[in-house]
Amino acid sequence: MSSLRILLIGNGGREHALAWKLAQSPLVERIIAVPGNGGTARLPKVTNDTSVKADDYPGLVRLAQENGVNLVVPGPEAPLVDGVEGFFRDAGIPVFGPSKDAARMEGSKTFSKDFMKRHNIPTAAYENFSDYEQARKYLESISHNVVIKATGLAAGKGVIIPQSREEALQGLREIMLDKAFGSAGDEVVIEEFLEGDELSILTFSDGTTIKSLPPAQDHKRIGEGDTGLNTGGMGCYAPTKLATPQLLARIEREILQPTIDGMRKEGFPFRGCLFTGLMITPDGSPKVLEYNVRFGDPETQTVLPLLESDLAKIMYACAGPVPFLENVPVNVSSKFSTTVVVAAPGYPEAYPKNIPMQVADPPEGINIFHAGTKLSGDALLTSGGRVIAATATGDSLRAAVDKAYEGVKLISFEGMYFRRDIAHRAFRQTSAATDKLTYAQAGVSIDAGNELVHRIKTAVASTRRPGADAIIGGFGGELDLSAAGYPGAPIVVGAIDGVGTKLIIAQRLNKHDTVGIDLVAMNVNDLIVQGAEPVLFLDYFGCSKLSVETAASFVEGVAAGCKQAGCALVGGETAEMPDLYSGDDYDAAGAAIGVMLPSQRLPRTEAMKEGDVLLALASSGVHSNGFSLVRRIVTSRGLKYTDPCPWDTSAASIGEALLTPTRIYVRPLLAALKETGSAIKGMAHITGGGLVENIPRMLPAHLAAEVELGSWEVPGVFKWLAENVEAKEMARAFNNGVGMVLAVEEGKVEEVRKVLEREGEKVYQVGRLVKREGEEGCVLKGLEGWYA
């Protein structure tokens, strides 16, 4: 593909966002924005051009030819409905946007509703009227609530949602007789009012293939709480919790693909970005509210910061001489994004222009997208109703929302107005909160486990002998061989563990090698936190009927884990017990033995003090704890382990992703302990009990761990699980992306980090040690907004 010289038509926030994203492409040489705005004027590769009007299509063609333009991107709907694509097609210049015939999907509500009826695409029941009296009589004859739409273009405002019959009749009069929206109101669609939640999906298409961006939710009303007049959009966030993977698959199957297929079959294939506005009804069914034949505004400003792929390449794959979207990846970030629109005083009614404004430079993670702005010399002035917007991304929706409002603080002009409740629907308290699951509801009680440890401590302590104090509660048990009568011998540390109900998933998928690695990992990670190097491992495999293939695959996984940990697999036990197990079920356990010198023993609680830093090592996923709850969530959503993975498109299935083996931290931590001396004072393996139960296990009674939630990258699987689990329970049941936590001397943090990163670990600074107040050994900061 040769270098792209792009003509971008439009001057709104959408066009600024498009120019911003296109300018990042190495394929793009130059962008001419006609007319552009105060934001596009400041972008690299972008030049505003006001020598030709945006609706002078022959003039735009000449401008494109004079500048060697080889891709045209119309932003607004009006040029597309006017047929701008045909002007450039006749000149041999590709356009990312539909033909005039295809643009009728937005240009005529009547046309699009009739199209949906022809192709059985779910939408609200409706009637079309071009005669005012017939429309009036129809309104008087019905009892259900309605929506009245001007069939033509009305800049996103030609929709009235009346609250009574009187309001409906008044609205009809304003549209059809008073011409509130001009000729757009010559014909109206009166349709059934749908209840539910709205969402918007932007879909790339080359006429056959479709690939969509994350679903977004717009805020049309001017007032907080979704009150007041309709606007072009006062804010937006993405993705929405409403759009589950199952719902998105249904939307693609029942709406998006049939729409693209239907347009192609009727002779006007769609090439560009199709905006589909949807209502998700209370029974979970998606219905189409409207089509737009271009990027939405402010949805574009919201979703483009999440797009990781090359936008220019995607556009050319849709618009070029040979469509090839099927072969172009459309990858998106797992983060969240929020946009807050700032409007002129009085909008959406009469508003002043040319108000001087100031915009400070945003920090990383925040973008300021101009809409109704212009430059007058060096001065930035308002020039429209929706003036400018702040967009931010974050690891959680709450983080993205908070950052977006920080972005708004960078904007200043007299009378500026913005809604302060963007994304409020995502945070509202609904009955869904009562559907949150706990580990106990999945049949596992962390409290009962803790009580058992407390109950058996006396019995265990009665077995003490020289070299072993027989105190339980740590990660592994110790025997000092020197004190036991073997002078000069090291301390031996033992750990024993299993894989748990993760084995059920392995059995369902007939994939057994990775859980063998899990078995080793769960044991050797418990040894290294005490400073011991694992040296040998033994396993146990119990089943109903021995399958040699299954058992061999499992043990091969155990051997692979032992190699990673540097320990020898010295023996094991296999037991067939048909009366205890059934079918293909099996269980497994393992024991690891490690050694250390007294000087290597951890944790060194006497050396710990307030201000010591907590470093965390990234996990590879759920590891091997919490699977009773994971399986409960999968079942509650009606999913199978063979279904596509909703949080990781690179995984073959949900089950394959969940079977990612537990990360083994032995070699990196041994290197760090060897090379950094006494810098590491303690380590905690984050297993059953999550963050809150495991971190305190390495601490003295007078100190607590203060953990800053949001200070590390949370893998997508935990965000998916958190849709059904309260944040507090997430912290208690799962590792949440952190498999190991280290307490490190404050002045030696970078030294430790350097060694661990060299050894291939992803390291996060997640908190510090503080004075313990009360019984709480792990204080979670930012819990309320975590996973929001």
C-alpha positions in Angstrom: 0.0 0.0 0.0 1.4 3.4 -1.0 1.5 6.5 1.3 -2.0 7.9 1.9 -2.9 11.5 1.4 -6.3 11.9 3.0 -9.1 14.5 2.5 -11.1 14.7 5.7 -14.5 16.5 5.3 -16.0 18.1 8.4 -15.2 20.3 11.4 -16.6 18.6 14.5 -15.3 16.6 17.4 -15.7 13.5 15.4 -13.4 14.8 12.7 -10.8 15.9 15.2 -10.8 12.4 16.7 -10.5 10.9 13.2 -7.7 13.2 12.2 -5.9 12.4 15.5 -6.1 8.7 15.0 -5.3 8.8 11.3 -2.2 11.0 11.9 -0.8 8.2 14.1 -0.6 5.8 11.1 2.8 5.4 9.4 0.8 4.9 6.1 -0.5 8.5 6.3 1.6 11.2 4.7 -0.8 14.1 4.9 -4.3 15.0 5.9 -6.3 17.9 4.5 -9.2 18.9 6.7 -12.0 20.9 5.1 -12.7 23.1 6.9 -11.3 21.5 10.1 -11.4 23.3 13.5 -9.1 24.7 16.1 -8.1 21.2 17.2 -7.3 19.7 13.8 -5.1 22.8 13.0 -2.7 21.8 15.7 -2.2 18.1 14.8 0.8 16.7 13.0 0.4 15.9 9.3 -2.9 17.9 9.3 -3.7 21.1 7.4 -7.0 22.9 7.6 -8.2 24.2 4.2 -11.1 26.7 3.9 -10.5 27.6 0.2 -13.4 25.2 -0.7 -16.7 24.8 1.1 -17.5 21.4 2.6 -20.6 21.1 0.4 -18.9 22.2 -2.9 -18.3 18.7 -4.1 -16.8 19.5 -7.5 -14.5 21.9 -5.7 -13.5 19.2 -3.3 -12.7 16.9 -6.1 -10.5 19.5 -7.7 -8.7 20.1 -4.4 -8.2 16.4 -4.0 -6.7 16.0 -7.5 -4.4 19.0 -7.0 -3.0 17.5 -3.8 -2.8 13.9 -4.9 -5.4 12.7 -2.5 -5.9 8.9 -2.6 -8.5 8.5 0.2 -11.5 10.6 1.1 -13.1 10.4 4.6 -16.4 12.3 4.9 -17.2 12.9 8.6 -20.8 14.2 8.7 -23.8 12.6 7.2 -24.9 15.5 4.9 -22.2 15.0 2.3 -22.9 11.2 2.2 -26.6 11.7 1.8 -25.9 14.3 -0.9 -23.9 11.7 -2.8 -20.4 12.9 -2.3 -19.1 9.4 -2.8 -20.2 9.4 -6.4 -18.3 12.6 -7.2 -15.0 11.1 -6.1 -15.8 7.6 -7.5 -16.2 9.3 -11.0 -12.8 10.8 -10.4 -11.3 7.5 -9.4 -10.6 8.4 -5.8 -11.7 5.9 -3.1 -14.1 7.1 -0.4 -14.5 5.7 3.0 -18.2 6.1 3.1 -21.3 4.7 1.4 -22.9 5.6 -1.9 -25.8 7.9 -2.1 -28.2 4.9 -2.4 -26.6 3.3 0.7 -26.7 6.6 2.6 -30.5 6.5 2.5 -30.2 4.3 5.5 -29.7 7.5 7.5 -31.1 10.0 5.0 -34.6 8.6 5.2 -36.0 7.0 8.3 -38.9 5.7 6.2 -36.5 4.0 3.9 -34.5 2.4 6.7 -37.6 1.2 8.6 -39.0 -0.4 5.4 -35.6 -2.0 4.8 -35.6 -3.5 8.2 -39.1 -4.9 7.6 -38.0 -6.5 4.3 -35.0 -8.2 5.9 -36.6 -9.2 9.2 -34.3 -7.0 11.3 -35.8 -6.4 14.7 -37.0 -2.9 15.3 -40.0 -1.1 16.8 -43.4 -1.3 15.2 -44.0 1.9 13.1 -46.0 3.8 10.6 -44.9 6.4 8.0 -46.8 9.6 7.3 -46.3 12.4 4.8 -49.8 13.8 5.5 -50.2 15.8 8.7 -53.9 15.0 9.2 -53.4 11.3 8.8 -50.6 11.4 11.2 -52.7 13.3 13.7 -55.6 10.9 13.5 -53.2 8.0 14.0 -51.8 9.5 17.2 -55.4 10.1 18.5 -56.3 6.5 17.8 -53.6 4.8 19.7 -52.9 4.4 23.5 -49.3 3.3 23.6 -46.3 5.7 24.0 -44.6 6.7 20.8 -41.5 8.2 19.3 -41.8 10.7 16.5 -39.0 11.1 14.0 -38.4 13.5 11.2 -37.5 11.2 8.4 -34.8 13.5 6.9 -31.5 14.8 8.4 -31.9 16.9 11.5 -28.3 17.0 12.9 -29.2 14.2 15.4 -32.0 16.2 17.0 -35.1 15.3 14.8 -36.5 12.9 17.4 -39.3 13.7 19.9 -40.2 11.4 22.8 -43.5 12.8 24.1 -44.7 12.0 27.6 -48.4 12.4 26.8 -50.8 12.5 23.9 -50.9 16.3 24.1 -47.1 16.5 23.8 -47.2 14.0 20.9 -49.7 16.2 19.0 -47.7 19.3 19.7 -44.5 17.7 18.6 -46.1 16.5 15.4 -47.4 20.0 14.7 -43.9 21.5 15.2 -42.2 19.0 12.9 -44.7 18.8 10.0 -46.4 22.2 10.1 -44.0 24.6 11.9 -41.0 23.0 10.1 -38.9 22.9 13.3 -36.4 20.7 11.4 -37.0 22.2 7.9 -37.7 19.8 5.1 -36.5 16.9 7.2 -40.0 17.0 8.7 -41.9 16.6 5.4 -42.4 13.0 6.3 -42.4 11.4 9.8 -42.1 8.0 11.3 -44.2 7.3 14.3 -43.0 4.3 16.1 -43.6 2.3 19.2 -41.7 3.6 22.2 -39.3 1.0 23.4 -38.2 0.7 27.0 -34.8 -0.5 28.0 -31.1 0.6 27.7 -29.6 2.1 24.6 -26.2 1.3 23.1 -24.4 2.2 19.9 -22.1 0.1 17.8 -19.7 1.4 15.2 -19.0 -1.3 12.5 -16.4 -1.2 9.7 -17.6 -2.9 6.5 -16.1 -3.4 3.0 -19.5 -4.4 1.7 -19.2 -8.0 2.9 -17.1 -8.4 6.0 -17.9 -6.6 9.3 -15.7 -5.8 12.2 -17.0 -3.7 15.1 -15.6 -1.4 17.7 -16.5 -1.7 21.4 -20.2 -0.9 22.2 -20.8 2.6 23.6 -23.6 4.4 25.4 -24.4 8.0 24.5 -26.1 10.7 26.6 -28.5 12.6 24.4 -30.4 14.8 26.8 -29.0 18.2 27.9 -29.8 17.7 31.6 -28.4 15.5 34.2 -30.4 12.4 34.9 -31.3 12.3 31.2 -33.7 15.3 31.4 -34.4 18.2 29.1 -34.0 18.7 25.3 -32.3 16.3 23.0 -28.8 17.2 21.8 -26.2 15.8 19.4 -24.8 14.0 22.5 -23.4 15.3 25.8 -21.1 12.4 26.7 -20.4 8.8 26.1 -18.6 5.8 27.6 -17.4 2.4 26.3 -17.5 -0.5 26.6 -20.8 -1.0 28.3 -21.4 -3.7 30.8 -24.8 -4.2 29.2 -23.2 -5.6 26.0 -22.2 -9.1 27.1 -20.3 -11.3 24.6 -23.5 -13.3 24.1 -25.5 -10.2 23.4 -22.9 -8.8 21.0 -22.8 -12.1 19.1 -26.6 -12.0 18.8 -26.5 -8.4 17.6 -24.0 -9.4 14.9 -26.0 -12.4 13.9 -29.5 -10.9 13.9 -28.8 -7.3 13.0 -25.4 -6.2 11.7 -24.6 -9.0 9.3 -28.1 -9.2 7.9 -28.0 -5.4 7.4 -24.8 -5.5 5.4 -25.9 -8.6 3.5 -29.3 -7.0 2.7 -27.7 -3.8 1.3 -25.4 -5.8 -0.9 -28.2 -8.0 -2.2 -30.4 -4.9 -3.0 -27.6 -3.4 -5.1 -26.1 -0.8 -2.8 -23.3 -2.4 -0.8 -22.2 -0.5 2.3 -18.5 0.5 2.5 -17.5 2.6 5.4 -18.6 2.8 9.1 -22.2 1.9 10.0 -23.5 3.3 13.2 -26.3 1.2 14.7 -28.3 2.6 17.5 -30.0 -0.2 19.5 -32.4 -0.6 22.4 -31.9 -3.6 24.6 -35.4 -4.4 25.9 -36.1 -5.7 29.4 -36.2 -9.3 28.1 -32.7 -8.8 26.7 -33.7 -8.6 23.0 -31.9 -6.0 20.8 -33.9 -3.8 18.5 -32.7 -1.2 16.0 -33.5 2.4 16.8 -31.7 3.9 13.9 -28.8 3.6 11.4 -26.3 6.3 10.7 -24.0 5.9 7.8 -20.9 7.4 9.4 -19.0 7.6 12.7 -21.1 8.8 15.6 -20.4 11.9 17.6 -19.4 11.7 20.5 -19.0 7.9 20.2 -16.0 8.3 17.8 -14.1 10.4 20.4 -14.8 7.7 22.9 -14.0 4.5 21.0 -11.0 5.5 18.8 -8.7 5.8 21.8 -9.4 2.1 22.4 -8.5 1.1 18.9 -5.0 -0.4 18.8 -5.0 -1.2 15.1 -4.1 1.2 12.2 -7.3 3.1 11.3 -5.9 4.2 8.0 -5.3 0.7 6.9 -8.8 -0.4 8.1 -10.4 2.4 6.1 -8.4 1.6 2.9 -9.3 -2.1 3.3 -13.0 -1.0 3.2 -12.7 1.7 0.5 -9.9 0.7 -1.7 -10.2 -0.9 -5.2 -10.1 -4.4 -3.8 -11.9 -4.9 -0.4 -9.7 -6.8 2.1 -11.1 -6.0 5.5 -11.3 -9.7 6.2 -7.5 -9.8 6.3 -7.0 -6.6 8.5 -7.0 -6.9 12.3 -9.3 -4.6 14.3 -7.8 -4.9 17.8 -9.0 -2.9 20.7 -7.7 -2.3 24.2 -9.2 -3.9 27.3 -9.4 -0.5 28.9 -12.5 1.8 29.3 -13.0 5.2 27.8 -15.3 8.2 28.7 -16.1 11.4 26.9 -17.6 14.5 28.5 -18.8 17.2 26.1 -18.6 20.8 27.0 -21.3 23.1 25.4 -21.8 26.7 24.9 -24.3 28.5 27.2 -27.9 28.1 25.9 -27.2 25.0 23.8 -29.2 23.2 22.3 -31.3 26.4 21.9 -29.8 29.7 20.8 -26.2 30.2 22.0 -23.5 32.8 21.5 -20.3 32.3 19.4 -16.8 33.7 19.4 -16.3 33.3 23.1 -12.5 33.4 24.0 -11.4 30.1 25.5 -8.3 28.5 27.0 -7.3 24.9 26.8 -4.3 23.5 28.8 -2.2 20.7 27.5 -3.6 17.3 28.7 -1.5 14.7 30.5 -1.1 11.2 29.1 -4.4 9.2 29.0 -6.5 12.3 28.4 -7.4 13.8 25.0 -9.1 17.1 24.3 -11.2 16.9 21.1 -12.3 20.2 19.5 -15.8 20.5 17.9 -17.2 24.0 17.7 -13.9 25.9 17.9 -11.9 28.1 15.5 -8.7 30.0 15.5 -8.6 33.7 15.0 -4.9 34.5 14.7 -3.5 32.8 17.7 -6.8 33.1 19.7 -9.0 30.1 20.2 -12.8 31.0 20.0 -16.0 29.0 20.3 -17.9 28.6 17.0 -20.6 26.0 17.8 -23.0 24.6 20.3 -21.1 21.5 21.3 -17.7 23.2 21.7 -15.2 20.7 22.9 -14.8 17.4 24.8 -12.5 15.7 27.2 -11.9 12.0 26.6 -9.9 9.7 29.0 -9.1 6.0 29.2 -8.6 4.0 32.3 -8.3 0.4 33.6 -11.8 0.7 35.0 -14.9 2.7 34.0 -14.7 4.7 37.2 -11.0 5.6 36.5 -11.9 6.7 33.0 -14.8 8.8 34.1 -12.8 10.5 36.8 -9.9 11.2 34.4 -12.4 12.7 31.8 -13.7 15.1 34.4 -10.1 16.0 35.2 -9.8 16.8 31.5 -12.8 19.1 31.7 -10.8 21.2 34.2 -8.3 22.0 31.5 -11.0 23.8 29.5 -12.2 27.3 30.3 -14.6 29.7 28.7 -17.4 31.9 29.9 -20.7 30.1 30.4 -19.4 26.6 29.6 -21.8 23.8 30.4 -21.3 20.1 30.8 -23.2 17.2 32.4 -21.7 15.9 35.6 -23.2 12.4 35.5 -21.8 10.8 32.4 -21.9 7.0 32.7 -24.4 7.3 35.6 -26.4 4.4 34.1 -23.4 2.1 34.4 -23.1 3.0 38.1 -26.7 3.0 39.1 -27.8 0.5 41.8 -30.1 -2.0 40.2 -31.4 -5.4 41.1 -28.3 -6.7 39.3 -26.4 -6.0 42.5 -28.3 -8.7 44.2 -27.1 -11.1 41.5 -23.5 -10.8 42.6 -22.0 -14.1 43.6 -19.6 -15.0 46.4 -17.2 -17.8 47.0 -19.4 -19.1 49.7 -22.4 -19.3 47.3 -20.2 -21.4 45.0 -19.8 -23.9 47.9 -16.4 -22.8 49.3 -16.0 -21.0 52.6 -12.8 -19.2 53.2 -14.0 -18.5 56.8 -14.5 -22.3 57.4 -11.0 -22.9 56.1 -9.6 -20.3 58.5 -11.6 -21.8 61.4 -10.2 -25.3 60.6 -6.6 -24.0 60.9 -7.5 -22.4 64.2 -9.2 -25.6 65.5 -6.3 -27.9 64.7 -3.4 -25.7 65.8 -3.2 -27.4 69.2 -3.1 -30.9 67.7 -0.5 -29.9 65.2 1.6 -28.2 67.8 1.7 -31.4 69.9 3.8 -33.0 67.2 6.7 -30.6 67.6 10.2 -32.0 67.8 13.8 -30.6 67.7 14.2 -28.5 64.6 10.4 -28.1 64.0 8.0 -26.0 66.0 5.0 -27.4 64.2 3.3 -24.1 63.9 0.9 -23.9 60.9 -0.4 -20.9 59.0 2.6 -20.1 56.9 3.1 -21.0 53.3 5.3 -24.0 54.0 6.5 -26.1 57.0 10.1 -26.0 58.2 12.5 -28.5 59.7 15.9 -27.2 60.8 18.1 -30.4 60.2 21.0 -28.9 62.1 18.8 -28.5 65.2 17.4 -32.0 64.5 20.7 -33.6 65.0 22.4 -33.2 61.6 25.1 -30.5 62.3 25.8 -28.2 59.4 22.7 -29.3 57.4 20.3 -26.8 55.9 16.7 -26.1 56.7 14.2 -28.2 54.8 10.9 -26.6 53.8 7.9 -28.7 52.7 4.7 -27.6 50.9 1.7 -29.6 49.9 -1.2 -28.5 47.7 -3.6 -29.5 44.9 -5.1 -27.9 41.8 -8.8 -27.8 43.0 -11.8 -27.7 40.7 -9.8 -26.3 37.9 -9.4 -30.0 37.2 -13.0 -30.2 36.2 -12.4 -27.8 33.3 -9.4 -29.9 32.2 -11.5 -33.0 32.2 -14.3 -31.3 30.2 -11.8 -30.2 27.5 -9.7 -33.4 27.8 -6.6 -31.2 28.3 -4.5 -32.3 31.2 -0.9 -31.1 30.8 -1.4 -27.5 32.0 -3.0 -28.6 35.3 0.2 -30.7 35.9 2.1 -27.4 35.7 -0.4 -25.9 38.1 0.2 -28.6 40.7 3.9 -27.9 40.7 3.4 -24.1 40.7 1.1 -24.1 43.7 3.7 -25.9 45.8 7.0 -24.4 44.7 5.7 -20.8 44.9 4.9 -21.6 48.5 8.5 -22.6 49.1 10.2 -19.7 47.5 8.3 -17.2 49.6 10.0 -18.6 52.6 13.4 -18.3 50.9 13.8 -22.0 50.0 15.0 -23.3 46.7 12.7 -26.3 45.5 14.8 -29.4 45.0 12.4 -32.3 44.7 8.7 -33.0 44.0 6.3 -35.9 44.4 2.8 -36.2 43.0 -0.4 -38.1 43.7 -3.0 -39.0 41.0 -6.4 -40.6 42.1 -9.0 -41.7 39.7 -12.0 -44.0 39.1 -10.5 -45.8 36.2 -7.0 -45.2 35.0 -6.6 -43.8 31.6 -3.0 -44.1 30.6 -3.2 -41.3 28.1 -4.8 -38.9 30.6 -2.4 -39.7 33.4 0.6 -39.6 31.2 -0.4 -36.1 29.9 -0.9 -34.9 33.4 2.5 -36.2 34.6 4.2 -34.7 31.5 2.8 -31.4 32.7 4.1 -32.0 36.2 7.6 -32.7 34.7 7.4 -29.5 32.7 6.6 -27.5 35.8 9.5 -29.2 37.7 11.8 -28.1 34.9 10.6 -24.5 35.2 11.1 -24.6 39.0 14.5 -26.4 38.8 13.4 -29.3 41.0 13.5 -33.1 40.4 10.3 -35.2 40.1 11.4 -38.1 42.3 8.3 -40.1 42.7 4.5 -40.3 42.9 1.4 -42.4 43.6 -1.4 -43.4 41.3 -4.6 -44.8 42.8 -7.7 -46.3 41.1 -10.7 -46.0 43.3 -13.9 -46.7 41.4 -16.2 -46.4 44.4 -14.7 -42.9 45.3 -14.6 -41.3 41.9 -16.9 -41.7 38.9 -16.5 -41.7 35.2 -13.4 -39.8 34.0 -13.0 -37.8 37.2 -9.6 -37.6 38.8 -7.9 -35.6 41.6 -4.3 -34.7 42.1 -2.1 -33.5 44.9 1.6 -32.8 45.1 4.4 -32.1 47.6 7.5 -30.0 47.1 10.6 -30.0 49.2 13.0 -27.1 49.3 16.2 -26.2 51.2 17.7 -23.0 52.6 20.3 -21.7 55.0 19.2 -20.0 58.2 20.4 -16.7 56.8 18.0 -17.1 53.8 14.8 -17.6 55.8 11.9 -15.4 55.0 9.9 -13.4 56.1 12.3 -11.2 58.1 9.5 -9.6 60.1 11.9 -8.0 62.6 13.4 -6.0 59.7 10.0 -4.8 58.4 9.0 -1.2 59.0 6.5 1.4 58.0 7.3 2.7 54.5 8.6 -0.5 53.1 7.4 -0.8 49.5 5.1 -3.5 48.2 6.1 -4.8 44.7 3.8 -7.1 42.9 4.6 -9.6 40.1 1.9 -10.1 37.4 -0.1 -13.3 37.4 -0.8 -15.3 34.2 -4.5 -15.4 34.9 -6.7 -16.9 37.6 -3.9 -19.4 38.5 -5.5 -22.3 40.5 -7.7 -20.7 43.1 -11.3 -19.6 43.0 -12.4 -22.0 40.3 -15.6 -23.1 42.1 -16.7 -19.5 41.8 -15.4 -19.2 38.2 -17.3 -22.3 37.2 -20.5 -21.0 38.9 -20.2 -17.7 36.9 -19.7 -19.6 33.6 -22.8 -21.7 34.3 -24.9 -18.7 35.4 -24.2 -17.0 32.1 -25.3 -20.1 30.1 -21.9 -20.6 28.6 -19.9 -23.7 27.7 -16.1 -24.1 28.1 -15.9 -24.6 24.3 -17.6 -21.2 23.6 -15.5 -18.3 22.3 -13.6 -16.5 25.0 -15.2 -13.1 25.8 -12.1 -11.5 27.3 -9.4 -12.9 25.1 -10.0 -13.3 21.4 -6.7 -15.0 20.9 -7.8 -17.9 23.0 -9.4 -20.9 21.3 -12.2 -21.0 23.9 -13.3 -20.0 27.4 -11.9 -23.3 28.8 -8.5 -22.9 27.0 -8.1 -19.4 28.5 -9.0 -20.6 32.0 -6.5 -23.4 31.7 -3.6 -21.0 31.4 -1.2 -22.5 33.9 -0.2 -20.8 37.2 3.0 -18.8 36.8 6.1 -20.2 38.5 8.2 -17.5 40.1 11.0 -19.5 41.5 14.0 -18.7 39.2 13.3 -14.9 39.0 12.9 -14.7 42.8 16.0 -16.8 43.5 18.0 -14.4 41.3 16.6 -11.4 43.1 17.3 -12.8 46.5 20.9 -13.7 45.5 21.7 -10.4 43.8 20.0 -7.8 46.1 21.1 -9.1 49.5 18.6 -8.2 52.2 16.5 -5.9 50.1 13.5 -8.3 50.0 12.1 -8.7 53.5 9.1 -10.9 52.8 7.0 -12.5 50.1 3.4 -13.6 49.8 2.1 -16.1 47.2 -1.5 -14.8 46.3 -3.5 -18.0 46.4 -6.8 -19.0 48.0 -8.0 -16.0 50.1 -6.8 -13.5 47.5 -5.0 -10.3 48.4 -6.6 -9.7 51.8 -5.9 -13.2 53.3 -2.4 -13.8 51.8 -0.4 -10.6 52.1 -0.8 -10.4 55.9 0.7 -13.9 56.2 4.2 -12.4 55.7 3.7 -9.5 58.1 4.4 -8.9 61.8 1.4 -8.1 64.1 2.1 -4.4 64.3 2.2 -3.7 60.5 -0.4 -3.8 57.7 -0.2 -3.7 53.9 -1.8 -0.7 52.3 -2.6 -1.7 48.7 -3.5 0.9 46.0 -6.1 -0.9 43.9 -5.7 0.2 40.3 -1.9 0.5 40.5 -1.5 -2.6 38.3 -2.9 -3.9 35.0 -5.8 -6.1 35.7 -6.2 -8.9 33.1 -9.5 -9.1 31.2 -10.6 -12.4 32.8 -11.0 -10.6 36.2 -12.9 -7.7 34.7 -15.2 -10.3 33.2 -15.6 -12.2 36.5 -16.2 -8.9 38.3 -19.4 -8.4 36.4 -20.9 -11.1 38.8 -18.7 -10.5 41.9 -18.5 -7.6 44.3 -15.1 -5.9 44.4 -14.5 -6.8 48.0 -15.2 -10.5 47.2 -12.9 -10.3 44.2 -10.1 -9.2 46.5 -10.8 -12.1 48.8 -11.3 -14.8 46.2 -8.8 -14.1 43.3 -5.3 -12.9 42.6 -6.7 -10.1 40.4 -3.6 -10.0 38.2 -1.1 -10.2 41.1 0.5 -13.6 41.7 3.2 -12.6 44.2 3.7 -9.6 46.5 7.1 -8.6 47.9 7.9 -6.3 50.9 11.1 -4.4 49.8 13.4 -1.9 51.5 12.3 1.5 50.2 15.8 2.5 49.0 16.3 -0.7 47.1 13.1 -0.9 45.1 14.7 -0.1 41.7 17.5 -2.6 42.3 15.0 -5.4 42.9 12.8 -4.3 40.1 15.7 -4.3 37.6 16.6 -7.9 38.4 13.0 -9.2 38.2 12.3 -7.4 34.9 15.5 -8.8 33.5 14.3 -12.2 34.4 11.0 -11.7 32.5 8.6 -10.5 35.2 6.2 -7.7 34.9 6.6 -5.7 38.2 4.2 -3.2 39.7 4.6 -0.9 42.8 1.3 -1.5 44.5 1.6 0.0 48.0 3.5 0.2 51.2 3.6 -1.1 54.8 1.8 1.0 57.4 1.1 0.9 61.1 -1.7 -1.7 61.7 -4.9 -0.2 63.1 -7.2 -2.9 64.5 -7.3 -6.4 63.1 -7.1 -5.6 59.4 -3.8 -6.7 57.9 -4.5 -5.6 54.4 -6.0 -2.2 53.7 -7.4 -1.8 50.2 -7.4 1.7 48.9 -9.8 2.6 46.1 -12.1 -0.4 46.6 -15.3 1.5 45.8 -14.2 2.4 42.3 -12.3 -0.8 41.5 -13.9 -2.8 38.7 -16.6 0.0 38.3 
